[in-house]
Amino acid sequence: MDCECCKHKTKERSEQEYKSLINRLNRIEGQVRGIKRMLEENAYCTDVLVQSSAVTAAVNAFNKELLANHIKTCVADDIRAGRDGTIDELVATLQKLMK
């Protein structure tokens, strides 16, 4: 017998959502590689910090897009189906994101 805590949820994403999120991650990955290259080439600290800040902004944009998609699909569908526990899950997720 499976307990609820042991089940891993999955989400099928539309092709558009998938491509958008993957494109964001690819850009972030490129930015991180650029920062690594800057360190290898002894770039000046403030230049590295500016690029690091850009990565943080890009990750935040990724999180905002993913969160919006999550609320519009998973959360809304679960609420419509009477699964109110999803609201608690969303609140916990938001608290983690706001640390």
Secondary structure, DSSP 8 states (H G I E B T S, - for coil): ---GGG--------HHHHHHHHHHHHHHHHHHHHHHHHHHTT--HHHHHHHHHHHHHHHHHHHHHHHHHHIIIIIHHHHHTT-THHHHHHHHHHHHHT-
